[in-house]
Amino acid sequence: MSFKHQATQKIEIKKMNWLQQFNPRKSLRAHIGLASGVLALVLSLVVSFIAAENSKRQIQQTEGQSFARRATAILDVLDRGMFERTREIQNAASLDEIREHGVPVARQREILEQLQNTFNAYAWIGICDANGIGAVGTGKYLEGKDLNQRPWCSKGRIGNYVGDMHDALLLSKLLPNPSGDPFYLLDVAAPVRDKMGVLQGVLCGHIFWRWAEEALDSKKSQGKDIFLLSKDGLVLSGPETARTDLAKVAPLTMQAIQNGAAVNGYLLEHWVNGKTYLVGWSKSSGYRGYAGLGWLAVMREDVTQAFAPAVQLQQRILLMGLGFGLLFAWLGWVMAGRIVRPIAGISAAADKIAAGDLSYDAPAVPGDGEVAHLSAAIHDMVEHLTLEIAQRKRAEEALRIAATAFESQQGMIVTDANRVILRVNPAFTAITGYSAEESVGQNPSMLSSGRHDQAFYAAMSQTLERDGTWAGEIWNQRKNGEVYPEWLTVSAVRDGAAAVTHYVGIFTDVSERLQAQTEIDTLAFYDPLTKLPNRRLLLDRLDQALLASTRHSRKSALLFVDLDNFKTLNDTLGHHQGDRLLTQVAQRLKGCIRDGDTVARLGSDEFVVMLEDLSENLPEAANQAEAVADKVLNALAQDYPLASGSHHSTTSIGITLFGGAPLESNEEPLKRAELAMFQAKAAGRNALRFFDTQMQAEVSAHAALEADLRLALPAQQLLLHYQPQVVGTDRATARTVGVEALVRWQHPQRGLVPPASFIPLAEETGLILPIGQWVLETACAQLTAWAANPALAHLTMAVNVSARQFSQPDFVDSVLTTLARTGAKPTLLKLELTESMLVDDVENIISKMAALKVRGVAFSLDDFGTGYSSLAYLKRLPLNQLKIDQGFVRNIVTDANDAALAKMVVVLAESMGLSVIAEGVELQAQADLLAHLGCHAYQGYWFSRPLALAAFEAFVLKTA
């Protein structure tokens, strides 16, 4: 064989040896490399599948719970909104001007329209009366209509009512609605009862359905649909057609909602549209005291979109698996070369493993060779050691967790089966004051406070033995002797044979919580300044006193105590000094009563003393109450030491007795005592008065007159009479130059009510504002009517303006608007002001008068000389006329002083460039003397009484 042939053969043998290395049947390296690559690829497939499925489950759980929470949030928004609307309607139904008799319809409509304007979700707010007839409504809609068929009208009489969504064809036609489509509304209604609890009607609000849809829109996001369903499963809002039965579209979803006990949840379902959705749902649970409409909220998302992240994850893992398969095949090829190296390498590896170094990788090798046996042994050893180390790590981790829990903020104590303390944590020491050294080896009874008897501890042990645990509130004692409440949980630890080995107690100091509850009760039932019971606690005790006095036939008494001129003290010395005085008053009142009686503060300077268990005999009980009241008067009349010096104060006391006869409510004795107190005030203060029925009769008459007066304007019972203002003393030839408009009340039962009877009442109640506006508008309209008659067109119209009316911020705008609306000439209008109006805020008065005078309106100062106006201010007022008061005119002929005063007014007017007129002229001699003094304009019975419109016009035409 030639050298060249031998070389070629060697090359071919080497080539065959090199090629055989890639044959898995003949090469361990190829076998391991291929196995590694295949294993990595298979693992990547398995991991990708498991990861995708776990991702889907995680997405389903996370998104499903998110959908359920969002559905719950949607319902919470709707229920909270409906709660607010129901509360708004209920609050409106309790307003005095809504529920009491005699309130004008216009006023009630104004209140409802204010409510509608404040909360623009209302399409309409109205009231039907007790017979179901529309009484008043915003926009005057449905007034006078029979509403008995409306559910809110019939059910609202029984109690608060909330209706489901419905369309409102009538309101869609009445209200501005360009499309003409029906409105979808929700009805909220509440019964309207007066203070006596008598049903007056039903107050209802129609809420636009778009309010609910706007709440849904705010929760929408891309790719996720939201449904709002009725409690029957009908679609109220969502992608499906309104009123669709969702049970026909998604039966499993509706079955889960209707049959499940949970209030929310999620699931996967294949809907009838061919798509599979992830669905989250929730049931309405109401809000606070509002039970809700039973609404259901459903949120869905197509699983192709919901599970898109899982699919992408699976694809990425597969690509990574392919790459790792190639990588591991190469690594297996490389590592196999190392494995098949001499046995010395494996022996060295075994030595390392025996020494505790588990970093060496020794995969199992198939076969019966020494390498296979050695590799298997090393593999088993590594696996056993790894498992043991993992178990040890888990045990150490459990110990770390237990140690961390033992160091929590809750006190912890561990005892053996005989209840000997083995261990306590730092929180135990912080709460009880006992260190671990002082506690270990002791019995937990070392903490006993003595507040619990042996029966309590026996019941605790019995429960612990039966159930393995006991929890409850217990009073224990700290090391310093302080007794405190704690919430304790004791658990028994048992071994495999169910025998108790240890007890573990966990407790929390709840003394701060109980202290907070006590403070809350104190704020709710006691006055924070004087620490006396407040009105709420007084009424509760009064209820008990009413029951006790009725049951035992003994009398009780209420003393309504009010400090005289307390406001003056606050205004002069400050509220802090007033508070100091009130505190001293409280102490003195408590010193005047017996144990068991009550002193309460109603507010400001008002106190109430309740005396119980008085004599059964009424006169004797009255004497007992009077004796206490005298004691109170004397005690409170003593000087009060204050920072600014001593202060003297007196007191007015009203007394009422009760007991034996039933009363309408616990407020009744308070009202009676307060009325009696007012009588004591009227008697000159520093006095006491007993309640009698005459007081109640006067108050009732006053209230009845007020109720009638509130109806006078809407019932058109008011009218104007006109009293001529003339020039010339001869009434046969006197010329009428003006007129004063005087309001009169023609009551259907009382007849013509004198102004002196109702004008002060109107001032007191604020009704003077609408009445004054009516007088102004009627007088201006009459001026416009007279402008067409040459015989009447020259007349000026004098209109009285009250101080309350003039002080309104919009008074100037109101007068100018009235003139513009009626078309009256401003130069013919004369506003009469009283001198008493000039005492306060003169600068503001001058500003308003100047603003009107520049428009042509004139001013006359009525009752001049009877008030307290300063001449310094008077010369600054833009007046046109002074009016001599009838008190000076009445005795002007016989009393030189009155004549002198009248002369002074005339001279003053001339010096200021003002005209002058005298009122109350009833005699020819009075007119003559006034003319002699320089006054040439008159008003009074000598010329004419106030006349109705027709009679006045006839009077003017006759004297023209």
Number of C-alpha atoms within 10 A of each C-alpha: 5 7 8 8 10 11 11 11 12 11 12 12 12 11 11 11 12 11 11 14 16 17 14 15 10 11 16 21 24 23 19 25 26 22 18 22 24 19 17 22 23 16 16 23 19 16 16 23 19 13 19 21 16 13 19 20 15 15 20 22 16 14 20 24 19 18 28 25 19 21 28 24 16 25 27 19 16 23 24 17 16 22 22 14 22 22 17 16 22 20 11 20 23 18 15 13 17 25 24 17 14 17 18 18 17 13 14 21 21 16 19 25 19 12 18 19 11 10 13 12 18 23 20 24 26 24 31 30 22 20 15 20 19 23 24 25 26 23 16 16 18 21 17 15 12 16 19 17 9 12 14 27 28 19 18 22 23 13 14 20 21 25 16 16 18 14 15 16 13 12 19 18 15 12 14 9 12 8 8 12 12 15 22 19 25 22 24 27 30 30 30 30 21 19 11 9 9 13 16 20 27 32 31 29 29 23 25 21 22 14 16 24 15 10 15 21 12 9 14 13 9 6 10 17 17 25 20 25 23 19 17 14 21 19 21 24 21 19 9 14 11 13 13 16 19 18 14 12 15 17 16 17 22 20 11 16 22 15 8 11 8 11 15 22 24 26 17 18 18 17 15 11 8 7 12 16 21 25 27 28 30 26 24 23 18 19 18 10 7 16 13 20 18 18 22 28 31 27 25 25 23 19 19 14 12 19 21 14 15 22 19 12 16 23 16 12 21 21 15 15 25 18 16 22 24 18 16 24 25 19 16 22 23 15 16 18 13 13 20 13 11 10 13 9 13 20 14 11 19 23 12 14 18 14 9 11 12 17 10 13 13 19 14 16 17 12 9 8 10 10 19 15 15 18 21 17 15 23 18 15 16 22 13 12 16 13 12 12 12 12 12 12 12 12 12 12 12 12 12 12 12 11 12 10 13 19 16 13 15 20 23 24 23 21 22 17 15 11 17 17 21 17 18 23 20 18 19 24 18 14 19 20 16 19 15 17 10 10 20 18 15 14 14 16 11 13 17 14 17 12 11 12 8 9 9 11 11 11 12 17 16 13 14 17 14 10 11 16 19 19 16 11 14 18 19 21 20 18 14 9 12 10 18 18 19 19 15 19 16 21 18 20 16 14 9 6 6 8 11 16 14 19 23 19 20 18 23 18 20 16 15 11 11 13 11 12 12 12 11 12 11 16 14 15 17 20 18 12 12 18 16 23 24 23 19 14 17 23 17 12 17 22 14 13 23 23 15 18 21 17 11 12 17 21 25 29 24 25 32 31 27 24 22 17 13 17 14 11 16 14 10 10 13 12 13 11 16 20 16 16 19 22 15 15 21 19 14 16 22 17 13 18 18 11 8 10 15 21 23 27 24 18 10 13 19 15 24 26 24 23 24 23 18 21 16 16 11 16 10 13 21 19 13 16 24 18 12 18 25 15 17 23 21 14 17 21 17 14 13 17 13 14 11 8 8 10 14 10 16 19 24 26 32 27 30 26 21 21 24 17 9 11 12 8 13 17 12 13 23 20 15 24 26 24 24 26 28 20 21 22 21 11 13 10 19 19 19 25 23 21 21 14 9 9 16 15 11 11 13 12 12 13 13 13 15 19 15 17 25 19 17 19 17 15 12 11 15 19 17 18 18 24 24 27 25 23 20 17 23 14 15 10 12 17 18 25 17 24 21 22 22 19 21 18 21 16 16 9 7 10 9 13 13 12 14 8 10 17 19 13 18 19 16 12 13 13 18 21 19 13 21 20 17 17 21 24 20 17 23 26 17 15 25 18 15 17 16 10 10 9 13 19 14 15 20 21 27 24 23 21 19 17 17 14 19 18 15 11 11 11 15 18 13 15 18 15 13 19 21 13 12 17 15 21 17 22 13 19 23 23 21 23 23 19 19 16 20 22 12 10 10 15 12 13 16 17 14 18 19 18 15 20 18 11 12 15 21 24 22 24 25 23 21 22 19 14 14 12 18 11 10 8 13 16 11 11 19 21 24 19 20 24 26 26 20 18 14 23 24 17 14 21 17 10 12 11 12 17 20 14 16 26 18 14 23 25 17 17 19 13 9 14 12 16 18 23 22 27 21 19 20 19 16 14 13 22 28 17 17 25 16 11 17 16 24 19 24 28 27 20 15 17 24 18 15 21 18 15 15 10 13 19 16 12 15 17 12 9 12 13
